[in-house]
Amino acid sequence: MRILLVEDELDLGQALTALLRQERYEVGWATCLEEAYRLLAEAEPDLLVLDVMLPEGENAGFELARKLRESGFLNPILFLTARDALDDRVEGLDLGGDDYLTKPFDIPEFLARVRALLRRESQVKRGKFERGPLRVDFISRRVYWNGQEVALSKQEFALLEAFALHPEKVFTLEELLLRFFPEAASGVYAVRMGVARLRSKLGPDIVVTVPGGYRLGVS
């Protein structure tokens, strides 16, 4: 399971990263929004652990959660913050947070909440997605086309993973740009090129263009 920790307190970030890795999780750690978007583009995490107050502003974590939910990110979000007012907790949950833990906190409780959220998420990603000639193994991160394994980059797999997890959803260019190509100077052209790379490796119908954007094409 992959966890992305967005936390700008260096001592806490280092401690939580080490703790989660001891628990056998794959962990990415970002100290600001720019780093968070870069890691999100590389691979979609199974769980996002998110501070509210970041270098970009006291509500930067809330804003990141809002943008991710608007872009179609459906995996669990755990807010981890010193903001303990009732209004803050309500706002975080209303913005799409699945849980809200205030600092200071006990490590056993933090790990229990992480396990609970990942158990819920694993129900979605357990097993393999199969449709037509496409098979995606979300655990081993392997992709097969007509029975043959196809090598994808981290970004290509993350893009395909989003389509496979939500096969009926239409993703807009703007959603895909925000989630997978946030630093691309070429804008939506980067999205088109990403889709083109998937088509070149998995066939022209793997992703189809529809009114409003793109969706998974195989049936």
TAFEN-V24054 format. One record per residue. NEAR is the number of other C-alpha atoms within 10 Angstrom. Layout:
NEAR  NEAR
//
This chain:
15  16  22  23  25  24  27  20  12  10  9  11  17  13  10  19  19  14  15  16  13  10  10  11  14  15  18  19  19  19  17  18  19  13  14  21  19  16  20  23  23  18  21  23  23  19  22  24  23  26  28  24  20  19  14  11  11  13  15  18  26  25  16  17  23  17  17  21  17  14  18  17  18  16  20  21  26  24  25  24  21  14  18  13  10  9  9  16  19  12  13  24  17  12  18  21  23  15  17  21  20  16  11  9  12  10  11  9  11  16  15  11  16  20  13  12  19  19  13  12  17  15  9  13  16  12  12  17  16  15  15  11  15  20  19  22  16  20  12  8  14  15  22  16  18  11  10  11  13  12  14  17  10  14  18  19  21  21  22  22  20  20  20  23  16  15  18  12  15  19  21  18  18  15  22  24  22  21  24  24  24  20  14  13  9  9  15  18  14  19  22  14  11  20  21  16  15  19  15  12  14  20  16  15  14  23  20  15  15  12  8  10  15  20  22  22  19  17  11
//
